[in-house]
Amino acid sequence: MSLRSGAGPSRHEELGTTPVGRGIGCGDDCAATVASRRRGRHDRLVNRTDHGEGLVRRRVSCDGLDNRTAAVEGGVGTIARTGSEIVDPVRNPKLADAIAEHIEQLILEGTLRPGERLASERELSEKLQVSRPSLREALDKLEARKLLRTTRGGTYVAHFMAPLTEPLAALMQSNDQVVVDYFEYRKLVEGAAARLAAERATDLDRQEIAACLERMREAHRLDDPSAEAQVDADLHMLIYEASHNLVVLHVMRAFSEMLRGDVFYNRHRLYVTPGVRDILLAQHEAVAEAVLAGDGDRAEAAAGEHIRFTAETLTRLRDDEKRLGRALRRFGRKDIVAG
């Protein structure tokens, strides 16, 4: 894996990424590339990328072409005829910019996730075959953009959605109506995400979803509510990833982090409520199986029904808690009332 300079394929061809402006709605090939990188994210932190200097040469038929402007790789560039070669002048950014761009792309597509620690600078520089000063400059650029943060323990992917979610969490915790609004929002997004996943999921996405569903069934069989609640969150994230909509992925991941902090509700609480676990398993199976079958209508409907049931169940649990609280306060009133 090298980021060293040298003539070769275009930067984006080698990175396996898509130039800015072509990332959203890039089709099945792009989705498959992203899914493959996500699956192999623990085997290698970043993919191979060679950064060509000066000229990128591609052998193509160039009859009748002299120096003129032509569409090249989805953009417009000046091409010059040289025998049977077309020489395409390209801007040659610094190596640090190439490294930063690549890591930024991995963060954007969800391959590198908020809170994860990167490999050490020594390991990264060896894997990328770049100098540590160039790597350090790239990491500094990303830290300045609030995409990475460095501590004594290492360099981490930043929770870059935190400026949005943290103030929102504080507002939400003080307003019961927010839970209702949250599930109204979830019903819209979950249904759309499930439909997109059914339509766009790659084979790798489907393998991950199927494996997660089996883990959920196993946790259910073992009567392990904590494990089942965790796999519940994992399954939802896999469906967001399989939607291949980056806005859905990052916004819903941020909400997922808020859920872990019990801002809206405690997922574990659902799984210890009698009679609820069996229904949740059946609903998750319905969503996952519809996605795996590529049935967008069924996936959207199943996701909507799941969110409706979850919202109604949590509302009932919250109302039960309020009634119990009132009863306990009445029972204990003698402690605060003069005899």
C-alpha positions in Angstrom: 0.0 0.0 0.0 1.7 3.2 -1.1 0.9 6.8 -1.2 4.3 7.7 -2.7 4.5 9.9 -5.8 4.9 8.3 -9.2 3.1 8.0 -12.5 0.2 5.7 -12.3 -3.6 5.5 -12.3 -5.7 8.5 -11.2 -5.9 9.1 -7.5 -9.5 8.1 -7.3 -9.1 4.9 -9.3 -6.4 3.8 -7.0 -8.2 4.8 -3.9 -11.4 3.0 -4.9 -13.3 6.2 -4.1 -15.3 8.6 -6.2 -14.4 12.2 -6.9 -16.2 14.9 -5.0 -19.6 15.5 -6.6 -19.9 11.9 -7.7 -20.2 10.1 -4.3 -23.9 10.2 -3.8 -26.0 8.0 -6.0 -22.9 6.5 -7.6 -24.5 3.2 -8.4 -24.0 -0.5 -7.6 -20.3 -0.5 -8.2 -19.7 2.3 -5.7 -22.0 0.7 -3.1 -20.1 -2.6 -3.5 -16.8 -0.8 -3.0 -18.0 0.9 0.1 -19.5 -2.3 1.6 -16.3 -4.1 0.9 -14.1 -1.5 2.6 -16.5 -1.5 5.6 -16.2 -5.3 5.9 -12.4 -5.3 5.7 -12.0 -2.3 7.9 -10.3 -4.3 10.7 -7.9 -6.0 8.3 -6.4 -2.7 7.1 -7.1 0.8 8.2 -6.9 2.4 4.8 -6.7 1.1 1.2 -3.9 1.4 -1.2 -3.5 4.8 -2.9 -0.8 5.9 -5.3 -0.6 9.6 -6.0 0.6 10.4 -9.5 2.7 13.4 -10.1 2.6 15.6 -13.2 0.8 13.5 -15.8 -1.6 10.6 -15.9 -1.2 8.6 -19.0 -4.0 6.4 -20.5 -3.8 4.6 -23.8 -6.9 5.3 -25.8 -7.9 5.8 -29.4 -7.2 9.4 -30.2 -7.7 9.7 -34.0 -8.4 13.3 -34.8 -7.5 14.6 -31.4 -4.9 17.3 -30.9 -4.7 19.7 -28.0 -8.3 20.4 -27.1 -10.8 20.0 -24.2 -12.6 16.7 -23.7 -14.5 15.0 -21.0 -12.2 12.8 -19.0 -13.3 10.6 -16.1 -16.5 12.5 -15.4 -14.8 15.9 -15.6 -13.3 18.2 -18.2 -9.6 18.4 -18.7 -7.1 19.4 -21.4 -5.7 16.4 -23.3 -2.7 16.3 -25.7 -2.0 13.8 -28.3 1.2 11.9 -28.0 1.3 9.0 -30.5 -1.3 6.5 -29.3 -1.4 8.1 -25.8 -3.4 10.9 -24.4 -1.6 12.8 -21.7 -3.9 14.3 -19.2 -2.4 17.1 -17.1 -3.6 16.9 -13.5 -3.1 19.1 -10.5 -0.5 17.5 -8.1 -1.5 18.2 -4.6 0.8 17.6 -1.7 1.1 14.0 -0.4 -0.3 15.1 2.9 -3.4 16.3 1.2 -3.8 12.9 -0.5 -3.5 11.1 2.8 -6.0 13.4 4.5 -8.4 13.1 1.6 -8.3 9.4 1.7 -8.9 9.1 5.5 -11.6 11.7 5.3 -13.4 9.6 2.6 -13.2 6.5 4.9 -14.8 8.6 7.7 -17.5 9.9 5.4 -18.5 6.5 4.1 -18.6 5.0 7.6 -15.6 2.7 7.3 -13.9 4.6 10.2 -16.4 5.3 12.9 -16.6 7.9 15.6 -14.7 7.0 18.8 -12.4 4.5 17.1 -8.6 4.8 17.6 -6.4 4.8 14.6 -3.3 2.6 14.4 -0.1 4.3 15.6 1.7 6.8 13.4 4.5 4.3 12.9 2.1 1.5 11.8 0.1 3.9 9.6 3.2 5.2 7.9 4.5 1.7 7.2 1.1 0.5 5.8 0.9 3.6 3.6 4.6 3.6 2.8 4.8 7.4 3.5 7.0 9.4 5.7 5.8 10.1 9.2 6.1 13.9 8.7 3.6 13.7 5.7 1.3 11.5 7.7 1.5 13.8 10.8 0.7 16.8 8.5 -2.4 14.9 7.2 -3.6 14.0 10.6 -3.1 17.6 11.8 -5.3 18.8 8.8 -8.1 16.4 9.8 -7.8 17.4 13.5 -8.2 21.0 12.4 -11.4 20.0 10.5 -12.7 18.4 13.7 -12.7 14.9 12.1 -9.9 13.5 14.4 -8.9 14.2 17.9 -5.5 13.4 19.5 -5.0 12.5 23.2 -2.2 10.9 25.1 -3.9 7.6 24.3 -3.6 8.1 20.5 -5.6 9.5 17.6 -9.3 8.9 17.5 -12.1 9.5 15.0 -14.0 12.5 16.4 -17.7 12.4 17.3 -18.1 15.2 14.7 -21.9 15.2 15.0 -21.6 16.1 18.7 -22.0 19.9 18.2 -25.5 19.1 16.9 -26.5 16.2 19.2 -25.2 17.3 22.6 -27.3 20.5 22.9 -30.2 18.6 21.4 -29.9 15.8 24.0 -30.0 18.4 26.8 -33.2 19.9 25.4 -34.8 16.5 24.9 -34.2 15.1 28.3 -36.3 17.9 29.8 -39.4 17.4 27.6 -41.6 14.3 27.4 -43.1 15.4 24.1 -39.6 14.9 22.5 -39.9 11.1 22.9 -43.1 11.2 20.8 -41.5 13.5 18.2 -38.4 11.3 18.2 -40.4 8.2 17.3 -42.4 10.0 14.7 -39.1 11.0 13.1 -37.8 7.4 13.5 -40.8 6.0 11.7 -40.2 8.1 8.7 -36.5 7.5 8.5 -36.5 3.8 9.5 -39.0 3.0 6.8 -37.1 4.9 4.1 -33.8 3.4 5.2 -35.2 -0.1 5.1 -36.6 0.4 1.6 -33.3 1.8 0.4 -31.4 -1.1 2.0 -33.7 -3.6 0.2 -33.0 -1.8 -3.1 -29.3 -1.0 -2.7 -27.8 -3.6 -0.4 -24.7 -5.4 -1.8 -24.0 -9.1 -1.3 -21.6 -8.1 1.5 -24.3 -5.9 3.2 -26.7 -8.9 3.0 -24.1 -11.2 4.6 -23.6 -8.9 7.5 -27.3 -8.4 8.1 -28.0 -12.2 7.9 -25.1 -12.8 10.4 -26.4 -10.2 12.7 -29.9 -11.6 12.6 -28.5 -15.0 13.6 -26.7 -13.4 16.6 -30.0 -11.9 17.6 -31.7 -15.3 17.5 -28.9 -16.8 19.5 -29.1 -14.1 22.2 -32.9 -14.7 22.3 -32.5 -18.4 22.7 -30.0 -17.9 25.5 -32.4 -15.5 27.2 -29.7 -12.8 27.3 -31.6 -9.4 27.2 -28.4 -7.3 27.3 -26.8 -9.1 24.4 -30.1 -9.0 22.5 -30.5 -5.3 23.0 -26.9 -4.7 21.7 -27.5 -6.8 18.6 -30.8 -4.8 18.1 -28.7 -1.6 17.8 -26.2 -3.4 15.5 -28.9 -4.5 13.2 -30.3 -1.1 12.8 -26.9 0.3 12.0 -26.3 -2.3 9.4 -29.5 -1.4 7.7 -28.5 2.3 7.7 -25.2 1.3 6.1 -27.0 -0.8 3.5 -29.1 2.1 2.5 -25.9 3.7 1.1 -27.3 7.1 2.1 -24.5 8.9 4.0 -26.8 11.5 5.6 -29.1 8.7 7.0 -26.0 6.8 8.2 -24.4 9.7 10.1 -27.5 11.3 11.5 -28.9 7.9 12.7 -25.5 6.9 14.1 -25.5 10.1 16.2 -29.0 9.3 17.4 -27.9 5.8 18.2 -25.1 7.2 20.5 -27.7 9.3 22.2 -29.8 6.2 22.8 -26.8 4.6 24.5 -26.9 7.5 26.9 -30.6 6.8 27.6 -31.6 10.2 26.2 -34.8 8.9 24.7 -35.2 5.5 26.3 -33.3 2.5 27.6 -33.3 -0.2 25.0 -32.4 -2.8 27.6 -35.6 -1.9 29.5 -37.7 -3.1 26.5 -36.0 -6.5 26.5 -36.7 -7.2 30.2 -40.4 -6.4 29.8 -42.5 -9.6 29.8 -43.9 -10.5 26.4 -42.0 -7.9 24.5 -38.8 -9.8 23.5 -40.7 -12.3 21.4 -42.5 -9.6 19.5 -39.3 -7.6 18.9 -37.5 -10.6 17.6 -40.3 -11.3 15.1 -40.4 -7.7 14.0 -36.6 -7.6 13.5 -36.8 -10.8 11.5 -39.5 -9.3 9.3 -37.4 -6.2 8.5 -34.2 -8.1 7.9 -35.8 -10.8 5.8 -37.5 -8.2 3.6 -34.2 -6.4 3.1 -32.5 -9.7 2.3 -35.2 -10.5 -0.2 -34.9 -7.1 -1.9 -38.6 -6.3 -1.2 -38.7 -2.6 -0.5 -42.4 -2.3 0.1 -42.4 -5.1 2.7 -39.2 -3.7 4.4 -40.6 -0.3 4.7 -43.9 -1.6 6.2 -42.1 -3.9 8.6 -39.8 -1.1 9.8 -42.8 1.2 10.3 -44.7 -1.4 12.3 -41.6 -2.1 14.5 -41.2 1.6 15.4 -44.9 2.0 16.1 -44.9 -1.0 18.5 -41.7 0.3 20.2 -43.2 3.8 20.7 -46.4 2.4 22.1 -44.7 0.0 24.4 -42.4 2.7 25.8 -45.3 5.1 26.3 -47.1 2.4 28.2 -44.0 1.7 30.4 -43.5 5.4 31.1 -47.2 5.8 32.1 -46.9 2.8 34.4 -43.9 4.3 36.0 -45.7 7.6 36.6 -48.7 5.9 38.2 -46.3 3.8 40.4 -44.5 7.0 41.4 -47.7 8.7 42.4 -48.8 5.6 44.4 -45.5 5.5 46.3 -45.6 9.2 47.1 -49.2 8.8 48.5 -48.1 5.8 50.5 -45.2 7.7 52.0 -47.0 10.9 52.7 -47.0 10.3 56.4 -43.3 11.0 56.4 -43.8 14.6 55.4 -47.2 15.4 57.0 -47.5 16.4 60.6 -49.4 13.7 62.8 
